[in-house]
Amino acid sequence: MTCAAGDVPFTAGQARACTVREVLDRVGGKWSISILVVASNGPVRFTELERHIEGISRRMLTLTLRNLERDGLLHRRVYPTVPPKVEYTATPMALELYESLVALTNWAERHRLAIAEARTRYDREHAG
């Protein structure tokens, strides 16, 4: 099975997996979720994002913002001022995704210890 454009998955389940993987590859990037979380609280400027997201470079912030805008998850609004004022707003699609991210975060927090214990148990049983 492959998810490349033009390839036809073998089953409906594989098609769904390709769809999910394609979306997660984009929004699951190191910085995308953090940007979407900040933007979900209302319009935000580039410098505000820089302050809120520790460790992100200006270049990576710019690239990630462009990708999220291209994917329809952020709206970029440029105000005709000097200097130009630019705001990023989460789109309705991003706000819907945000709700799913909150649910995923809650699940991860509930099961984090159980997963860590399972990994420890597995590693102990398969050491060798």
Backbone as CSV, one residue per row, in Angstrom:
resi,resn,N_x,N_y,N_z,CA_x,CA_y,CA_z,C_x,C_y,C_z
1,MET,0.850,-1.187,0.000,0.000,0.000,0.000,0.888,1.240,0.000
2,THR,0.479,2.211,-0.749,1.182,3.486,-0.767,0.157,4.606,-0.820
3,CYS,0.537,5.772,-0.352,-0.393,6.901,-0.303,-0.024,7.989,-1.294
4,ALA,0.882,7.712,-2.197,1.298,8.732,-3.158,0.141,9.111,-4.066
5,ALA,0.157,10.339,-4.521,-0.898,10.819,-5.414,-0.982,9.919,-6.638
6,GLY,-2.200,9.547,-7.003,-2.409,8.717,-8.172,-2.414,7.235,-7.867
7,ASP,-1.888,6.831,-6.732,-1.923,5.424,-6.352,-3.275,5.101,-5.757
8,VAL,-3.767,3.928,-6.061,-5.070,3.524,-5.551,-4.852,2.501,-4.447
9,PRO,-5.266,2.810,-3.219,-5.130,1.836,-2.138,-5.963,0.589,-2.432
10,PHE,-5.606,-0.511,-1.813,-6.273,-1.779,-2.069,-7.643,-1.883,-1.427
11,THR,-7.833,-1.305,-0.266,-9.104,-1.443,0.446,-9.574,-0.093,0.953
12,ALA,-10.846,-0.056,1.363,-11.381,1.184,1.939,-10.625,1.541,3.216
13,GLY,-10.274,0.540,4.003,-9.522,0.789,5.233,-8.164,1.402,4.953
14,GLN,-7.514,0.936,3.905,-6.218,1.500,3.536,-6.375,2.926,3.032
15,ALA,-7.454,3.198,2.323,-7.701,4.562,1.849,-7.877,5.503,3.029
16,ARG,-8.614,5.062,4.046,-8.806,5.893,5.242,-7.483,6.110,5.962
17,ALA,-6.672,5.061,6.050,-5.370,5.187,6.711,-4.491,6.187,5.965
18,CYS,-4.543,6.167,4.639,-3.763,7.129,3.849,-4.218,8.551,4.134
19,THR,-5.520,8.742,4.208,-6.060,10.073,4.473,-5.587,10.582,5.823
20,VAL,-5.693,9.750,6.835,-5.276,10.147,8.180,-3.776,10.410,8.209
21,ARG,-3.004,9.536,7.599,-1.546,9.708,7.602,-1.147,11.000,6.901
22,GLU,-1.797,11.296,5.792,-1.492,12.518,5.048,-1.741,13.759,5.901
23,VAL,-2.857,13.780,6.610,-3.182,14.929,7.463,-2.239,14.991,8.660
24,LEU,-2.005,13.861,9.303,-1.126,13.853,10.476,0.307,14.219,10.118
25,ASP,0.752,13.856,8.920,2.096,14.253,8.497,2.233,15.768,8.513
26,ARG,1.175,16.476,8.169,1.222,17.941,8.119,0.986,18.547,9.498
27,VAL,-0.124,18.199,10.130,-0.452,18.865,11.396,0.299,18.269,12.571
28,GLY,0.890,17.105,12.384,1.635,16.481,13.461,3.084,16.911,13.502
29,GLY,3.449,17.868,12.658,4.814,18.375,12.655,5.169,18.990,13.996
30,LYS,6.435,19.163,14.209,6.934,19.625,15.507,6.274,20.913,15.977
31,TRP,5.974,21.842,15.064,5.493,23.158,15.463,4.025,23.402,15.147
32,SER,3.444,22.636,14.258,2.084,22.912,13.782,1.053,22.930,14.898
33,ILE,1.085,21.932,15.756,0.082,21.855,16.823,0.198,23.059,17.746
34,SER,1.413,23.432,18.104,1.592,24.594,18.982,1.035,25.859,18.344
35,ILE,1.296,26.044,17.063,0.779,27.222,16.360,-0.741,27.198,16.337
36,LEU,-1.321,26.051,16.026,-2.782,25.953,15.966,-3.421,26.192,17.330
37,VAL,-2.792,25.721,18.383,-3.326,25.944,19.729,-3.343,27.434,20.044
38,VAL,-2.253,28.129,19.764,-2.198,29.571,20.034,-3.216,30.306,19.168
39,ALA,-3.283,29.970,17.885,-4.199,30.655,16.967,-5.662,30.346,17.265
40,SER,-5.925,29.250,17.938,-7.308,28.890,18.272,-7.909,29.821,19.315
41,ASN,-7.067,30.592,19.978,-7.548,31.540,20.987,-7.883,32.902,20.405
42,GLY,-7.760,33.056,19.091,-8.073,34.324,18.444,-6.919,34.790,17.592
43,PRO,-7.104,35.911,16.889,-6.051,36.408,16.000,-4.730,36.593,16.744
44,VAL,-3.655,36.239,16.058,-2.336,36.307,16.678,-1.329,36.799,15.639
45,ARG,-0.387,37.591,16.098,0.651,38.121,15.214,1.897,37.246,15.285
46,PHE,2.747,37.405,14.285,3.967,36.614,14.159,4.805,36.687,15.432
47,THR,5.025,37.901,15.934,5.877,38.056,17.120,5.248,37.421,18.355
48,GLU,3.922,37.424,18.434,3.259,36.751,19.553,3.502,35.249,19.482
49,LEU,3.428,34.702,18.272,3.701,33.275,18.108,5.136,32.955,18.507
50,GLU,6.068,33.802,18.105,7.476,33.600,18.489,7.631,33.549,20.004
51,ARG,6.930,34.438,20.697,7.034,34.485,22.163,6.386,33.266,22.821
52,HIS,5.274,32.802,22.271,4.534,31.696,22.881,5.141,30.321,22.598
53,ILE,5.871,30.196,21.500,6.369,28.882,21.087,7.882,28.842,21.284
54,GLU,8.276,28.290,22.394,9.685,28.260,22.771,10.494,27.382,21.822
55,GLY,11.606,27.929,21.339,12.540,27.150,20.536,12.335,27.214,19.035
56,ILE,11.256,27.822,18.573,11.017,27.876,17.130,11.819,29.026,16.518
57,SER,12.458,28.748,15.392,13.203,29.799,14.694,12.235,30.611,13.835
58,ARG,12.659,31.806,13.480,11.820,32.654,12.614,11.543,31.956,11.282
59,ARG,12.561,31.323,10.730,12.390,30.629,9.449,11.395,29.479,9.565
60,MET,11.518,28.674,10.607,10.612,27.540,10.770,9.193,28.021,11.045
61,LEU,9.054,29.096,11.808,7.732,29.666,12.052,7.117,30.131,10.736
62,THR,7.902,30.820,9.920,7.414,31.294,8.622,6.975,30.129,7.739
63,LEU,7.808,29.095,7.641,7.477,27.937,6.801,6.231,27.216,7.296
64,THR,6.137,27.038,8.598,4.988,26.328,9.153,3.713,27.135,8.972
65,LEU,3.786,28.445,9.173,2.619,29.300,8.946,2.156,29.206,7.496
66,ARG,3.097,29.244,6.560,2.739,29.132,5.138,2.052,27.805,4.842
67,ASN,2.596,26.722,5.392,2.000,25.406,5.156,0.601,25.308,5.747
68,LEU,0.415,25.833,6.948,-0.907,25.793,7.576,-1.896,26.671,6.818
69,GLU,-1.413,27.787,6.304,-2.275,28.646,5.478,-2.624,27.922,4.174
70,ARG,-1.651,27.302,3.570,-1.868,26.561,2.317,-2.875,25.432,2.507
71,ASP,-2.822,24.780,3.666,-3.740,23.677,3.961,-5.119,24.152,4.394
72,GLY,-5.306,25.464,4.495,-6.616,25.988,4.868,-6.881,25.990,6.358
73,LEU,-5.827,25.862,7.165,-6.001,25.827,8.616,-5.797,27.191,9.263
74,LEU,-5.101,28.072,8.585,-4.906,29.436,9.071,-5.306,30.421,7.982
75,HIS,-5.849,31.534,8.432,-6.125,32.651,7.529,-5.137,33.758,7.877
76,ARG,-4.475,34.285,6.858,-3.492,35.360,7.034,-4.115,36.660,6.550
77,ARG,-4.142,37.637,7.435,-4.707,38.936,7.074,-3.630,40.003,7.220
78,VAL,-3.413,40.738,6.132,-2.416,41.811,6.116,-3.156,43.134,6.149
79,TYR,-2.824,43.963,7.133,-3.423,45.293,7.257,-2.528,46.305,6.548
80,PRO,-3.120,47.225,5.789,-2.318,48.204,5.039,-1.810,49.331,5.932
81,THR,-0.894,48.997,6.810,-0.309,49.988,7.714,1.196,50.011,7.502
82,VAL,1.832,51.003,8.083,3.295,51.084,8.048,3.786,51.079,9.485
83,PRO,4.542,50.076,9.894,4.864,48.865,9.149,3.629,47.975,8.991
84,PRO,3.657,47.040,8.044,2.492,46.180,7.828,2.172,45.363,9.076
85,LYS,0.896,45.225,9.350,0.437,44.394,10.462,-0.165,43.132,9.850
86,VAL,0.294,41.967,10.323,-0.195,40.684,9.817,-0.730,39.882,10.995
87,GLU,-1.940,39.364,10.833,-2.543,38.509,11.857,-2.896,37.156,11.250
88,TYR,-2.779,36.139,12.086,-3.153,34.782,11.699,-4.328,34.355,12.566
89,THR,-5.323,33.779,11.911,-6.517,33.324,12.607,-6.783,31.874,12.224
90,ALA,-7.152,31.074,13.191,-7.532,29.694,12.904,-8.838,29.692,12.116
91,THR,-8.888,28.887,11.076,-10.101,28.760,10.275,-11.082,27.828,10.993
92,PRO,-12.345,27.798,10.554,-13.292,26.851,11.152,-12.781,25.406,11.101
93,MET,-12.105,25.051,10.022,-11.550,23.702,9.915,-10.496,23.466,11.000
94,ALA,-9.664,24.472,11.267,-8.639,24.347,12.309,-9.269,24.269,13.689
95,LEU,-10.338,25.029,13.900,-11.016,24.985,15.200,-11.637,23.614,15.438
96,GLU,-12.146,23.006,14.385,-12.673,21.644,14.502,-11.541,20.667,14.822
97,LEU,-10.407,20.835,14.156,-9.235,20.008,14.434,-8.776,20.208,15.870
98,TYR,-8.816,21.438,16.342,-8.407,21.750,17.711,-9.216,20.926,18.715
99,GLU,-10.522,20.804,18.474,-11.362,19.990,19.364,-10.867,18.548,19.388
100,SER,-10.478,18.030,18.228,-9.947,16.668,18.168,-8.604,16.565,18.881
101,LEU,-7.780,17.594,18.756,-6.487,17.591,19.442,-6.662,17.608,20.955
102,VAL,-7.662,18.344,21.430,-7.949,18.361,22.868,-8.348,16.960,23.322
103,ALA,-9.199,16.298,22.541,-9.613,14.935,22.887,-8.413,13.988,22.884
104,LEU,-7.539,14.118,21.894,-6.345,13.278,21.824,-5.415,13.555,23.001
105,THR,-5.262,14.817,23.355,-4.435,15.193,24.501,-4.991,14.592,25.783
106,ASN,-6.294,14.677,25.966,-6.924,14.091,27.154,-6.691,12.588,27.206
107,TRP,-6.832,11.920,26.058,-6.595,10.479,25.996,-5.145,10.172,26.370
108,ALA,-4.210,10.930,25.799,-2.789,10.702,26.067,-2.466,10.892,27.544
109,GLU,-3.048,11.916,28.146,-2.800,12.157,29.570,-3.372,11.033,30.430
110,ARG,-4.544,10.520,30.063,-5.155,9.427,30.824,-4.351,8.136,30.719
111,HIS,-3.727,7.896,29.566,-3.099,6.599,29.320,-1.574,6.630,29.287
112,ARG,-0.988,7.775,29.534,0.466,7.914,29.453,1.192,6.935,30.370
113,LEU,0.759,6.838,31.612,1.433,5.934,32.554,1.259,4.477,32.156
114,ALA,0.062,4.107,31.712,-0.178,2.727,31.290,0.691,2.367,30.087
115,ILE,0.866,3.291,29.176,1.720,3.048,28.009,3.173,2.891,28.444
116,ALA,3.628,3.753,29.348,5.003,3.656,29.848,5.220,2.318,30.556
117,GLU,4.243,1.890,31.355,4.349,0.602,32.044,4.368,-0.552,31.049
118,ALA,3.536,-0.477,30.019,3.510,-1.526,28.999,4.848,-1.606,28.270
119,ARG,5.440,-0.472,27.972,6.748,-0.458,27.308,7.821,-1.085,28.188
120,THR,7.797,-0.729,29.469,8.775,-1.289,30.405,8.617,-2.802,30.494
121,ARG,7.379,-3.252,30.604,7.095,-4.688,30.685,7.565,-5.395,29.404
122,TYR,7.245,-4.821,28.258,7.652,-5.401,26.975,9.171,-5.482,26.877
123,ASP,9.843,-4.383,27.198,11.301,-4.352,27.117,11.928,-5.385,28.043
124,ARG,11.354,-5.546,29.228,11.875,-6.524,30.182,11.696,-7.945,29.631
125,GLU,10.531,-8.212,29.034,10.234,-9.549,28.512,11.008,-9.867,27.236
126,HIS,11.412,-8.832,26.496,12.076,-9.054,25.212,13.540,-8.625,25.220
127,ALA,14.089,-8.440,26.399,15.503,-8.053,26.506,16.364,-9.223,26.042
128,GLY,17.410,-8.861,25.380,18.195,-9.979,25.087,19.222,-10.039,24.136
